[in-house]
Amino acid sequence: DDSEPETKSSKPKSKKENANPASMFAAGGDKDKDKGKDKNKDKKKKKVFFLSHIQEERPPSPDIEFDSLEEFVLQPAQQGVTVKCKMTRDKRGMDKGLYPTYYLHLDNEKKVFLLAGRKRKKSTTSNYLISIDPTDLSRGGENFIGKLRSNMMGTKFTVFDNALHPDRALPDMSNARQELAAIIYETNVLGIKGPRRLTVIIPGMGKDSERVPIRPRSDNNGLLMKFQNRKMDNLIELHNKTPTWNDDTASHVLNFNGRVTQASIKNFQIIHKAYIVMQFGRVADDAFTLDYSYPMCAVQAFAIALSSFDGKITCE
């Protein structure tokens, strides 16, 4: 996870973005599998850093205004707009070395606060609380907006909103919590050094670009099980873009177009075909850029980034 300066840029690929993202993410199932070939060849010295191709000043986020922070962080990004954010990690204090607090702001002059997150201390599995108040990270507080929960191995995660647990919800489940995303890290049973591989499952988009609500009564019917059983109706399957091997820098590389400036195994891009839905990467020791686009919302993107910080012994 150590950073090192970029030495040489490789030729960026031409961009192809769909003119109408709404049609791409319409509910009804997504069976596309992005299986790029990992070009990691046998080298005497292999580095698993992902670099941005072009080291340049980070372009700021466009002006974004909203009346309700709670509504904004749960709403999908506006079509055609990439929401550019900066994520920081605060490890100061007695226990913040083990339990840092993470903050998300818009990456512009105003640096508008969006979200804060922190791992709970007394949980059997990794459990991150997400809040719309940087000073209130309590589960019962009115600023609680969602949470990220992992399995025992730290390889599978589920993102929830702030509604009620199914056991306390109405019989029709209308006030039950929604599952906003599932994140699956591919296990590395052979211990081969190389880029992480991850899959992200999010609800599909219905009419008027509204998210299809996924309110399972139990984990047996949640996003992770739907993905495992390939029941992908009304779901969108996303993957991280496979980095390419660069002989000149002896490392894996991705083109972040200036938004990422330091090498890290945590740098990644989440794509649907050639469309970049989210990208995340390091710009300083405890600072990262996080950009997301339709159909993702801030809570989904922030939770995916939080999952990358959690320990994954079987994935490294």
C-alpha positions as protocol buffer text, in pm:
chain_id: "A"
residue {
  index: 1
  type: ASP
  ca { x: 0 y: 0 z: 0 }
}
residue {
  index: 2
  type: ASP
  ca { x: 308 y: 224 z: -8 }
}
residue {
  index: 3
  type: SER
  ca { x: 304 y: 494 z: -269 }
}
residue {
  index: 4
  type: GLU
  ca { x: 577 y: 579 z: -515 }
}
residue {
  index: 5
  type: PRO
  ca { x: 604 y: 843 z: -788 }
}
residue {
  index: 6
  type: GLU
  ca { x: 488 y: 770 z: -1138 }
}
residue {
  index: 7
  type: THR
  ca { x: 766 y: 733 z: -1390 }
}
residue {
  index: 8
  type: LYS
  ca { x: 613 y: 719 z: -1734 }
}
residue {
  index: 9
  type: SER
  ca { x: 264 y: 743 z: -1875 }
}
residue {
  index: 10
  type: SER
  ca { x: 125 y: 489 z: -2114 }
}
residue {
  index: 11
  type: LYS
  ca { x: -100 y: 563 z: -2404 }
}
residue {
  index: 12
  type: PRO
  ca { x: -456 y: 616 z: -2284 }
}
residue {
  index: 13
  type: LYS
  ca { x: -733 y: 429 z: -2451 }
}
residue {
  index: 14
  type: SER
  ca { x: -1004 y: 617 z: -2635 }
}
residue {
  index: 15
  type: LYS
  ca { x: -1316 y: 683 z: -2432 }
}
residue {
  index: 16
  type: LYS
  ca { x: -1654 y: 545 z: -2528 }
}
residue {
  index: 17
  type: GLU
  ca { x: -1939 y: 656 z: -2309 }
}
residue {
  index: 18
  type: ASN
  ca { x: -2298 y: 570 z: -2387 }
}
residue {
  index: 19
  type: ALA
  ca { x: -2504 y: 869 z: -2482 }
}
residue {
  index: 20
  type: ASN
  ca { x: -2796 y: 745 z: -2275 }
}
residue {
  index: 21
  type: PRO
  ca { x: -2690 y: 586 z: -1943 }
}
residue {
  index: 22
  type: ALA
  ca { x: -3055 y: 547 z: -1837 }
}
residue {
  index: 23
  type: SER
  ca { x: -3119 y: 280 z: -2100 }
}
residue {
  index: 24
  type: MET
  ca { x: -2806 y: 94 z: -1993 }
}
residue {
  index: 25
  type: PHE
  ca { x: -2919 y: 51 z: -1632 }
}
residue {
  index: 26
  type: ALA
  ca { x: -3292 y: -6 z: -1681 }
}
residue {
  index: 27
  type: ALA
  ca { x: -3436 y: -277 z: -1456 }
}
residue {
  index: 28
  type: GLY
  ca { x: -3482 y: -619 z: -1602 }
}
residue {
  index: 29
  type: GLY
  ca { x: -3155 y: -803 z: -1539 }
}
residue {
  index: 30
  type: ASP
  ca { x: -2795 y: -750 z: -1631 }
}
residue {
  index: 31
  type: LYS
  ca { x: -2603 y: -1046 z: -1766 }
}
residue {
  index: 32
  type: ASP
  ca { x: -2299 y: -868 z: -1899 }
}
residue {
  index: 33
  type: LYS
  ca { x: -1972 y: -1002 z: -1764 }
}
residue {
  index: 34
  type: ASP
  ca { x: -1669 y: -781 z: -1800 }
}
residue {
  index: 35
  type: LYS
  ca { x: -1382 y: -1025 z: -1806 }
}
residue {
  index: 36
  type: GLY
  ca { x: -1077 y: -828 z: -1915 }
}
residue {
  index: 37
  type: LYS
  ca { x: -759 y: -1029 z: -1946 }
}
residue {
  index: 38
  type: ASP
  ca { x: -500 y: -967 z: -1679 }
}
residue {
  index: 39
  type: LYS
  ca { x: -178 y: -897 z: -1865 }
}
residue {
  index: 40
  type: ASN
  ca { x: 39 y: -963 z: -1564 }
}
residue {
  index: 41
  type: LYS
  ca { x: 332 y: -1152 z: -1715 }
}
residue {
  index: 42
  type: ASP
  ca { x: 616 y: -1319 z: -1528 }
}
residue {
  index: 43
  type: LYS
  ca { x: 869 y: -1050 z: -1435 }
}
residue {
  index: 44
  type: LYS
  ca { x: 1171 y: -1060 z: -1210 }
}
residue {
  index: 45
  type: LYS
  ca { x: 1027 y: -770 z: -1012 }
}
residue {
  index: 46
  type: LYS
  ca { x: 650 y: -739 z: -998 }
}
residue {
  index: 47
  type: LYS
  ca { x: 477 y: -445 z: -838 }
}
residue {
  index: 48
  type: VAL
  ca { x: 105 y: -444 z: -773 }
}
residue {
  index: 49
  type: PHE
  ca { x: 65 y: -68 z: -776 }
}
residue {
  index: 50
  type: PHE
  ca { x: -201 y: 91 z: -995 }
}
residue {
  index: 51
  type: LEU
  ca { x: -90 y: 422 z: -1141 }
}
residue {
  index: 52
  type: SER
  ca { x: -270 y: 707 z: -1305 }
}
residue {
  index: 53
  type: HIS
  ca { x: -130 y: 757 z: -1654 }
}
residue {
  index: 54
  type: ILE
  ca { x: -120 y: 1136 z: -1650 }
}
residue {
  index: 55
  type: GLN
  ca { x: 8 y: 1336 z: -1356 }
}
residue {
  index: 56
  type: GLU
  ca { x: -175 y: 1665 z: -1375 }
}
residue {
  index: 57
  type: GLU
  ca { x: -382 y: 1896 z: -1161 }
}
residue {
  index: 58
  type: ARG
  ca { x: -704 y: 1733 z: -1048 }
}
residue {
  index: 59
  type: PRO
  ca { x: -1006 y: 1885 z: -1224 }
}
residue {
  index: 60
  type: PRO
  ca { x: -1258 y: 1997 z: -960 }
}
residue {
  index: 61
  type: SER
  ca { x: -1615 y: 1882 z: -922 }
}
residue {
  index: 62
  type: PRO
  ca { x: -1881 y: 2077 z: -1112 }
}
residue {
  index: 63
  type: ASP
  ca { x: -2100 y: 2307 z: -905 }
}
residue {
  index: 64
  type: ILE
  ca { x: -2356 y: 2089 z: -729 }
}
residue {
  index: 65
  type: GLU
  ca { x: -2631 y: 2233 z: -512 }
}
residue {
  index: 66
  type: PHE
  ca { x: -2897 y: 2057 z: -307 }
}
residue {
  index: 67
  type: ASP
  ca { x: -3157 y: 2144 z: -44 }
}
residue {
  index: 68
  type: SER
  ca { x: -3152 y: 1821 z: 156 }
}
residue {
  index: 69
  type: LEU
  ca { x: -2823 y: 1643 z: 228 }
}
residue {
  index: 70
  type: GLU
  ca { x: -3006 y: 1323 z: 324 }
}
residue {
  index: 71
  type: GLU
  ca { x: -3191 y: 1314 z: -7 }
}
residue {
  index: 72
  type: PHE
  ca { x: -2884 y: 1402 z: -212 }
}
residue {
  index: 73
  type: VAL
  ca { x: -2657 y: 1127 z: -75 }
}
residue {
  index: 74
  type: LEU
  ca { x: -2921 y: 860 z: -145 }
}
residue {
  index: 75
  type: GLN
  ca { x: -3024 y: 984 z: -490 }
}
residue {
  index: 76
  type: PRO
  ca { x: -2846 y: 855 z: -800 }
}
residue {
  index: 77
  type: ALA
  ca { x: -2612 y: 1105 z: -961 }
}
residue {
  index: 78
  type: GLN
  ca { x: -2768 y: 1321 z: -1228 }
}
residue {
  index: 79
  type: GLN
  ca { x: -2727 y: 1164 z: -1571 }
}
residue {
  index: 80
  type: GLY
  ca { x: -2433 y: 1308 z: -1759 }
}
residue {
  index: 81
  type: VAL
  ca { x: -2270 y: 1447 z: -1442 }
}
residue {
  index: 82
  type: THR
  ca { x: -1971 y: 1296 z: -1262 }
}
residue {
  index: 83
  type: VAL
  ca { x: -1980 y: 1387 z: -894 }
}
residue {
  index: 84
  type: LYS
  ca { x: -1618 y: 1442 z: -791 }
}
residue {
  index: 85
  type: CYS
  ca { x: -1541 y: 1401 z: -422 }
}
residue {
  index: 86
  type: LYS
  ca { x: -1247 y: 1386 z: -185 }
}
residue {
  index: 87
  type: MET
  ca { x: -1229 y: 1123 z: 90 }
}
residue {
  index: 88
  type: THR
  ca { x: -1003 y: 1173 z: 391 }
}
residue {
  index: 89
  type: ARG
  ca { x: -896 y: 939 z: 671 }
}
residue {
  index: 90
  type: ASP
  ca { x: -846 y: 1066 z: 1026 }
}
residue {
  index: 91
  type: LYS
  ca { x: -627 y: 836 z: 1237 }
}
residue {
  index: 92
  type: ARG
  ca { x: -560 y: 1085 z: 1518 }
}
residue {
  index: 93
  type: GLY
  ca { x: -665 y: 1002 z: 1874 }
}
residue {
  index: 94
  type: MET
  ca { x: -643 y: 713 z: 2118 }
}
residue {
  index: 95
  type: ASP
  ca { x: -804 y: 442 z: 1906 }
}
residue {
  index: 96
  type: LYS
  ca { x: -823 y: 595 z: 1560 }
}
residue {
  index: 97
  type: GLY
  ca { x: -524 y: 396 z: 1445 }
}
residue {
  index: 98
  type: LEU
  ca { x: -749 y: 91 z: 1458 }
}
residue {
  index: 99
  type: TYR
  ca { x: -1079 y: 271 z: 1403 }
}
residue {
  index: 100
  type: PRO
  ca { x: -1018 y: 573 z: 1178 }
}
residue {
  index: 101
  type: THR
  ca { x: -1297 y: 810 z: 1082 }
}
residue {
  index: 102
  type: TYR
  ca { x: -1352 y: 867 z: 712 }
}
residue {
  index: 103
  type: TYR
  ca { x: -1502 y: 1183 z: 563 }
}
residue {
  index: 104
  type: LEU
  ca { x: -1642 y: 1256 z: 218 }
}
residue {
  index: 105
  type: HIS
  ca { x: -1660 y: 1610 z: 76 }
}
residue {
  index: 106
  type: LEU
  ca { x: -1730 y: 1751 z: -267 }
}
residue {
  index: 107
  type: ASP
  ca { x: -1395 y: 1815 z: -434 }
}
residue {
  index: 108
  type: ASN
  ca { x: -1448 y: 2181 z: -519 }
}
residue {
  index: 109
  type: GLU
  ca { x: -1378 y: 2522 z: -366 }
}
residue {
  index: 110
  type: LYS
  ca { x: -1664 y: 2498 z: -116 }
}
residue {
  index: 111
  type: LYS
  ca { x: -1563 y: 2146 z: -2 }
}
residue {
  index: 112
  type: VAL
  ca { x: -1921 y: 2069 z: 99 }
}
residue {
  index: 113
  type: PHE
  ca { x: -1942 y: 1785 z: 356 }
}
residue {
  index: 114
  type: LEU
  ca { x: -2140 y: 1480 z: 244 }
}
residue {
  index: 115
  type: LEU
  ca { x: -2075 y: 1175 z: 464 }
}
residue {
  index: 116
  type: ALA
  ca { x: -1873 y: 1035 z: 753 }
}
residue {
  index: 117
  type: GLY
  ca { x: -1808 y: 671 z: 837 }
}
residue {
  index: 118
  type: ARG
  ca { x: -1641 y: 465 z: 1108 }
}
residue {
  index: 119
  type: LYS
  ca { x: -1610 y: 97 z: 1196 }
}
residue {
  index: 120
  type: ARG
  ca { x: -1802 y: -13 z: 1505 }
}
residue {
  index: 121
  type: LYS
  ca { x: -1580 y: -143 z: 1783 }
}
residue {
  index: 122
  type: LYS
  ca { x: -1784 y: -432 z: 1923 }
}
residue {
  index: 123
  type: SER
  ca { x: -1907 y: -627 z: 1621 }
}
residue {
  index: 124
  type: THR
  ca { x: -1844 y: -988 z: 1527 }
}
residue {
  index: 125
  type: THR
  ca { x: -1787 y: -880 z: 1166 }
}
residue {
  index: 126
  type: SER
  ca { x: -1671 y: -548 z: 1020 }
}
residue {
  index: 127
  type: ASN
  ca { x: -1957 y: -303 z: 1049 }
}
residue {
  index: 128
  type: TYR
  ca { x: -1927 y: 59 z: 938 }
}
residue {
  index: 129
  type: LEU
  ca { x: -2178 y: 327 z: 1036 }
}
residue {
  index: 130
  type: ILE
  ca { x: -2239 y: 604 z: 782 }
}
residue {
  index: 131
  type: SER
  ca { x: -2370 y: 944 z: 893 }
}
residue {
  index: 132
  type: ILE
  ca { x: -2461 y: 1281 z: 743 }
}
residue {
  index: 133
  type: ASP
  ca { x: -2313 y: 1455 z: 1050 }
}
residue {
  index: 134
  type: PRO
  ca { x: -1933 y: 1446 z: 1094 }
}
residue {
  index: 135
  type: THR
  ca { x: -1972 y: 1472 z: 1472 }
}
residue {
  index: 136
  type: ASP
  ca { x: -2247 y: 1211 z: 1518 }
}
residue {
  index: 137
  type: LEU
  ca { x: -2160 y: 853 z: 1428 }
}
residue {
  index: 138
  type: SER
  ca { x: -2404 y: 678 z: 1661 }
}
residue {
  index: 139
  type: ARG
  ca { x: -2634 y: 397 z: 1544 }
}
residue {
  index: 140
  type: GLY
  ca { x: -2939 y: 549 z: 1709 }
}
residue {
  index: 141
  type: GLY
  ca { x: -2878 y: 908 z: 1606 }
}
residue {
  index: 142
  type: GLU
  ca { x: -3103 y: 1094 z: 1367 }
}
residue {
  index: 143
  type: ASN
  ca { x: -2808 y: 1148 z: 1133 }
}
residue {
  index: 144
  type: PHE
  ca { x: -2753 y: 776 z: 1071 }
}
residue {
  index: 145
  type: ILE
  ca { x: -2795 y: 726 z: 695 }
}
residue {
  index: 146
  type: GLY
  ca { x: -2673 y: 372 z: 632 }
}
residue {
  index: 147
  type: LYS
  ca { x: -2423 y: 101 z: 713 }
}
residue {
  index: 148
  type: LEU
  ca { x: -2176 y: -138 z: 555 }
}
residue {
  index: 149
  type: ARG
  ca { x: -2159 y: -494 z: 689 }
}
residue {
  index: 150
  type: SER
  ca { x: -1908 y: -766 z: 597 }
}
residue {
  index: 151
  type: ASN
  ca { x: -1898 y: -1142 z: 627 }
}
residue {
  index: 152
  type: MET
  ca { x: -1655 y: -1317 z: 862 }
}
residue {
  index: 153
  type: MET
  ca { x: -1377 y: -1329 z: 602 }
}
residue {
  index: 154
  type: GLY
  ca { x: -1408 y: -966 z: 500 }
}
residue {
  index: 155
  type: THR
  ca { x: -1462 y: -1066 z: 136 }
}
residue {
  index: 156
  type: LYS
  ca { x: -1834 y: -991 z: 96 }
}
residue {
  index: 157
  type: PHE
  ca { x: -2016 y: -675 z: 202 }
}
residue {
  index: 158
  type: THR
  ca { x: -2373 y: -547 z: 202 }
}
residue {
  index: 159
  type: VAL
  ca { x: -2475 y: -181 z: 208 }
}
residue {
  index: 160
  type: PHE
  ca { x: -2803 y: -86 z: 381 }
}
residue {
  index: 161
  type: ASP
  ca { x: -2994 y: 238 z: 411 }
}
residue {
  index: 162
  type: ASN
  ca { x: -3128 y: 372 z: 743 }
}
residue {
  index: 163
  type: ALA
  ca { x: -3476 y: 217 z: 748 }
}
residue {
  index: 164
  type: LEU
  ca { x: -3595 y: -55 z: 987 }
}
residue {
  index: 165
  type: HIS
  ca { x: -3459 y: -407 z: 1026 }
}
residue {
  index: 166
  type: PRO
  ca { x: -3702 y: -657 z: 863 }
}
residue {
  index: 167
  type: ASP
  ca { x: -3789 y: -803 z: 1206 }
}
residue {
  index: 168
  type: ARG
  ca { x: -3927 y: -464 z: 1315 }
}
residue {
  index: 169
  type: ALA
  ca { x: -4085 y: -359 z: 986 }
}
residue {
  index: 170
  type: LEU
  ca { x: -4450 y: -367 z: 882 }
}
residue {
  index: 171
  type: PRO
  ca { x: -4585 y: -692 z: 734 }
}
residue {
  index: 172
  type: ASP
  ca { x: -4578 y: -541 z: 384 }
}
residue {
  index: 173
  type: MET
  ca { x: -4211 y: -440 z: 434 }
}
residue {
  index: 174
  type: SER
  ca { x: -4287 y: -86 z: 313 }
}
residue {
  index: 175
  type: ASN
  ca { x: -4076 y: 67 z: 593 }
}
residue {
  index: 176
  type: ALA
  ca { x: -3804 y: -200 z: 592 }
}
residue {
  index: 177
  type: ARG
  ca { x: -3445 y: -115 z: 511 }
}
residue {
  index: 178
  type: GLN
  ca { x: -3324 y: -141 z: 153 }
}
residue {
  index: 179
  type: GLU
  ca { x: -3010 y: -315 z: 37 }
}
residue {
  index: 180
  type: LEU
  ca { x: -2824 y: -57 z: -171 }
}
residue {
  index: 181
  type: ALA
  ca { x: -2528 y: -266 z: -285 }
}
residue {
  index: 182
  type: ALA
  ca { x: -2336 y: -591 z: -247 }
}
residue {
  index: 183
  type: ILE
  ca { x: -1957 y: -597 z: -284 }
}
residue {
  index: 184
  type: ILE
  ca { x: -1770 y: -921 z: -355 }
}
residue {
  index: 185
  type: TYR
  ca { x: -1390 y: -946 z: -348 }
}
residue {
  index: 186
  type: GLU
  ca { x: -1248 y: -1246 z: -530 }
}
residue {
  index: 187
  type: THR
  ca { x: -1045 y: -1462 z: -295 }
}
residue {
  index: 188
  type: ASN
  ca { x: -681 y: -1522 z: -379 }
}
residue {
  index: 189
  type: VAL
  ca { x: -637 y: -1878 z: -258 }
}
residue {
  index: 190
  type: LEU
  ca { x: -303 y: -1923 z: -438 }
}
residue {
  index: 191
  type: GLY
  ca { x: -151 y: -1609 z: -291 }
}
residue {
  index: 192
  type: ILE
  ca { x: -48 y: -1478 z: -634 }
}
residue {
  index: 193
  type: LYS
  ca { x: 54 y: -1112 z: -624 }
}
residue {
  index: 194
  type: GLY
  ca { x: -160 y: -894 z: -844 }
}
residue {
  index: 195
  type: PRO
  ca { x: -457 y: -656 z: -861 }
}
residue {
  index: 196
  type: ARG
  ca { x: -766 y: -714 z: -656 }
}
residue {
  index: 197
  type: ARG
  ca { x: -1078 y: -828 z: -838 }
}
residue {
  index: 198
  type: LEU
  ca { x: -1419 y: -716 z: -720 }
}
residue {
  index: 199
  type: THR
  ca { x: -1780 y: -731 z: -829 }
}
residue {
  index: 200
  type: VAL
  ca { x: -2047 y: -481 z: -724 }
}
residue {
  index: 201
  type: ILE
  ca { x: -2420 y: -553 z: -742 }
}
residue {
  index: 202
  type: ILE
  ca { x: -2662 y: -261 z: -720 }
}
residue {
  index: 203
  type: PRO
  ca { x: -3039 y: -237 z: -771 }
}
residue {
  index: 204
  type: GLY
  ca { x: -3156 y: -158 z: -1123 }
}
residue {
  index: 205
  type: MET
  ca { x: -3328 y: 165 z: -1222 }
}
residue {
  index: 206
  type: GLY
  ca { x: -3701 y: 184 z: -1289 }
}
residue {
  index: 207
  type: LYS
  ca { x: -3916 y: 450 z: -1447 }
}
residue {
  index: 208
  type: ASP
  ca { x: -3813 y: 812 z: -1395 }
}
residue {
  index: 209
  type: SER
  ca { x: -3462 y: 689 z: -1305 }
}
residue {
  index: 210
  type: GLU
  ca { x: -3575 y: 572 z: -960 }
}
residue {
  index: 211
  type: ARG
  ca { x: -3388 y: 290 z: -787 }
}
residue {
  index: 212
  type: VAL
  ca { x: -3576 y: -41 z: -769 }
}
residue {
  index: 213
  type: PRO
  ca { x: -3626 y: -109 z: -395 }
}
residue {
  index: 214
  type: ILE
  ca { x: -3466 y: -432 z: -268 }
}
residue {
  index: 215
  type: ARG
  ca { x: -3614 y: -513 z: 76 }
}
residue {
  index: 216
  type: PRO
  ca { x: -3536 y: -878 z: 158 }
}
residue {
  index: 217
  type: ARG
  ca { x: -3691 y: -1035 z: 466 }
}
residue {
  index: 218
  type: SER
  ca { x: -3367 y: -1222 z: 537 }
}
residue {
  index: 219
  type: ASP
  ca { x: -3012 y: -1258 z: 410 }
}
residue {
  index: 220
  type: ASN
  ca { x: -3126 y: -1565 z: 217 }
}
residue {
  index: 221
  type: ASN
  ca { x: -3303 y: -1335 z: -26 }
}
residue {
  index: 222
  type: GLY
  ca { x: -3056 y: -1048 z: -26 }
}
residue {
  index: 223
  type: LEU
  ca { x: -2830 y: -916 z: -300 }
}
residue {
  index: 224
  type: LEU
  ca { x: -2543 y: -1152 z: -217 }
}
residue {
  index: 225
  type: MET
  ca { x: -2763 y: -1461 z: -246 }
}
residue {
  index: 226
  type: LYS
  ca { x: -2933 y: -1330 z: -560 }
}
residue {
  index: 227
  type: PHE
  ca { x: -2591 y: -1289 z: -718 }
}
residue {
  index: 228
  type: GLN
  ca { x: -2475 y: -1630 z: -600 }
}
residue {
  index: 229
  type: ASN
  ca { x: -2786 y: -1794 z: -747 }
}
residue {
  index: 230
  type: ARG
  ca { x: -2768 y: -1575 z: -1060 }
}
residue {
  index: 231
  type: LYS
  ca { x: -3114 y: -1432 z: -999 }
}
residue {
  index: 232
  type: MET
  ca { x: -3024 y: -1098 z: -1153 }
}
residue {
  index: 233
  type: ASP
  ca { x: -3364 y: -956 z: -1245 }
}
residue {
  index: 234
  type: ASN
  ca { x: -3377 y: -583 z: -1161 }
}
residue {
  index: 235
  type: LEU
  ca { x: -3008 y: -588 z: -1065 }
}
residue {
  index: 236
  type: ILE
  ca { x: -2697 y: -434 z: -1220 }
}
residue {
  index: 237
  type: GLU
  ca { x: -2365 y: -621 z: -1216 }
}
residue {
  index: 238
  type: LEU
  ca { x: -2051 y: -408 z: -1216 }
}
residue {
  index: 239
  type: HIS
  ca { x: -1681 y: -505 z: -1210 }
}
residue {
  index: 240
  type: ASN
  ca { x: -1352 y: -335 z: -1147 }
}
residue {
  index: 241
  type: LYS
  ca { x: -1159 y: -253 z: -1462 }
}
residue {
  index: 242
  type: THR
  ca { x: -863 y: -485 z: -1509 }
}
residue {
  index: 243
  type: PRO
  ca { x: -536 y: -287 z: -1499 }
}
residue {
  index: 244
  type: THR
  ca { x: -282 y: -344 z: -1773 }
}
residue {
  index: 245
  type: TRP
  ca { x: 82 y: -431 z: -1715 }
}
residue {
  index: 246
  type: ASN
  ca { x: 331 y: -159 z: -1805 }
}
residue {
  index: 247
  type: ASP
  ca { x: 685 y: -277 z: -1880 }
}
residue {
  index: 248
  type: ASP
  ca { x: 836 y: 69 z: -1843 }
}
residue {
  index: 249
  type: THR
  ca { x: 713 y: 118 z: -1485 }
}
residue {
  index: 250
  type: ALA
  ca { x: 701 y: -256 z: -1400 }
}
residue {
  index: 251
  type: SER
  ca { x: 355 y: -210 z: -1255 }
}
residue {
  index: 252
  type: HIS
  ca { x: -15 y: -239 z: -1325 }
}
residue {
  index: 253
  type: VAL
  ca { x: -168 y: 81 z: -1458 }
}
residue {
  index: 254
  type: LEU
  ca { x: -508 y: 247 z: -1497 }
}
residue {
  index: 255
  type: ASN
  ca { x: -593 y: 580 z: -1655 }
}
residue {
  index: 256
  type: PHE
  ca { x: -756 y: 809 z: -1397 }
}
residue {
  index: 257
  type: ASN
  ca { x: -719 y: 1122 z: -1612 }
}
residue {
  index: 258
  type: GLY
  ca { x: -532 y: 1313 z: -1343 }
}
residue {
  index: 259
  type: ARG
  ca { x: -771 y: 1234 z: -1058 }
}
residue {
  index: 260
  type: VAL
  ca { x: -527 y: 991 z: -889 }
}
residue {
  index: 261
  type: THR
  ca { x: -163 y: 1083 z: -830 }
}
residue {
  index: 262
  type: GLN
  ca { x: -16 y: 811 z: -607 }
}
residue {
  index: 263
  type: ALA
  ca { x: 25 y: 438 z: -658 }
}
residue {
  index: 264
  type: SER
  ca { x: -177 y: 206 z: -434 }
}
residue {
  index: 265
  type: ILE
  ca { x: -335 y: -138 z: -443 }
}
residue {
  index: 266
  type: LYS
  ca { x: -655 y: 36 z: -333 }
}
residue {
  index: 267
  type: ASN
  ca { x: -687 y: 236 z: -656 }
}
residue {
  index: 268
  type: PHE
  ca { x: -970 y: 103 z: -873 }
}
residue {
  index: 269
  type: GLN
  ca { x: -1236 y: 184 z: -1130 }
}
residue {
  index: 270
  type: ILE
  ca { x: -1584 y: 28 z: -1132 }
}
residue {
  index: 271
  type: ILE
  ca { x: -1724 y: -11 z: -1482 }
}
residue {
  index: 272
  type: HIS
  ca { x: -2027 y: -127 z: -1677 }
}
residue {
  index: 273
  type: LYS
  ca { x: -1891 y: -226 z: -2018 }
}
residue {
  index: 274
  type: ALA
  ca { x: -1676 y: 79 z: -2106 }
}
residue {
  index: 275
  type: TYR
  ca { x: -1872 y: 321 z: -1886 }
}
residue {
  index: 276
  type: ILE
  ca { x: -1692 y: 423 z: -1565 }
}
residue {
  index: 277
  type: VAL
  ca { x: -1951 y: 430 z: -1286 }
}
residue {
  index: 278
  type: MET
  ca { x: -1704 y: 500 z: -1004 }
}
residue {
  index: 279
  type: GLN
  ca { x: -1332 y: 550 z: -950 }
}
residue {
  index: 280
  type: PHE
  ca { x: -1129 y: 574 z: -633 }
}
residue {
  index: 281
  type: GLY
  ca { x: -762 y: 638 z: -571 }
}
residue {
  index: 282
  type: ARG
  ca { x: -491 y: 789 z: -354 }
}
residue {
  index: 283
  type: VAL
  ca { x: -366 y: 1147 z: -376 }
}
residue {
  index: 284
  type: ALA
  ca { x: -189 y: 1165 z: -36 }
}
residue {
  index: 285
  type: ASP
  ca { x: -117 y: 938 z: 264 }
}
residue {
  index: 286
  type: ASP
  ca { x: -467 y: 986 z: 407 }
}
residue {
  index: 287
  type: ALA
  ca { x: -648 y: 1151 z: 116 }
}
residue {
  index: 288
  type: PHE
  ca { x: -824 y: 995 z: -181 }
}
residue {
  index: 289
  type: THR
  ca { x: -1044 y: 1105 z: -470 }
}
residue {
  index: 290
  type: LEU
  ca { x: -1380 y: 935 z: -518 }
}
residue {
  index: 291
  type: ASP
  ca { x: -1585 y: 1006 z: -831 }
}
residue {
  index: 292
  type: TYR
  ca { x: -1919 y: 850 z: -912 }
}
residue {
  index: 293
  type: SER
  ca { x: -2179 y: 872 z: -1188 }
}
residue {
  index: 294
  type: TYR
  ca { x: -2534 y: 756 z: -1262 }
}
residue {
  index: 295
  type: PRO
  ca { x: -2683 y: 523 z: -1145 }
}
residue {
  index: 296
  type: MET
  ca { x: -2471 y: 526 z: -828 }
}
residue {
  index: 297
  type: CYS
  ca { x: -2538 y: 749 z: -527 }
}
residue {
  index: 298
  type: ALA
  ca { x: -2297 y: 892 z: -269 }
}
residue {
  index: 299
  type: VAL
  ca { x: -2381 y: 635 z: 0 }
}
residue {
  index: 300
  type: GLN
  ca { x: -2317 y: 345 z: -238 }
}
residue {
  index: 301
  type: ALA
  ca { x: -1987 y: 490 z: -360 }
}
residue {
  index: 302
  type: PHE
  ca { x: -1867 y: 582 z: -10 }
}
residue {
  index: 303
  type: ALA
  ca { x: -1950 y: 235 z: 122 }
}
residue {
  index: 304
  type: ILE
  ca { x: -1764 y: 67 z: -165 }
}
residue {
  index: 305
  type: ALA
  ca { x: -1460 y: 282 z: -86 }
}
residue {
  index: 306
  type: LEU
  ca { x: -1487 y: 195 z: 286 }
}
residue {
  index: 307
  type: SER
  ca { x: -1487 y: -175 z: 200 }
}
residue {
  index: 308
  type: SER
  ca { x: -1149 y: -136 z: 30 }
}
residue {
  index: 309
  type: PHE
  ca { x: -990 y: -32 z: 361 }
}
residue {
  index: 310
  type: ASP
  ca { x: -1107 y: -340 z: 548 }
}
residue {
  index: 311
  type: GLY
  ca { x: -853 y: -620 z: 597 }
}
residue {
  index: 312
  type: LYS
  ca { x: -871 y: -895 z: 333 }
}
residue {
  index: 313
  type: ILE
  ca { x: -610 y: -1157 z: 409 }
}
residue {
  index: 314
  type: THR
  ca { x: -752 y: -1400 z: 151 }
}
residue {
  index: 315
  type: CYS
  ca { x: -764 y: -1140 z: -127 }
}
residue {
  index: 316
  type: GLU
  ca { x: -413 y: -999 z: -118 }
}
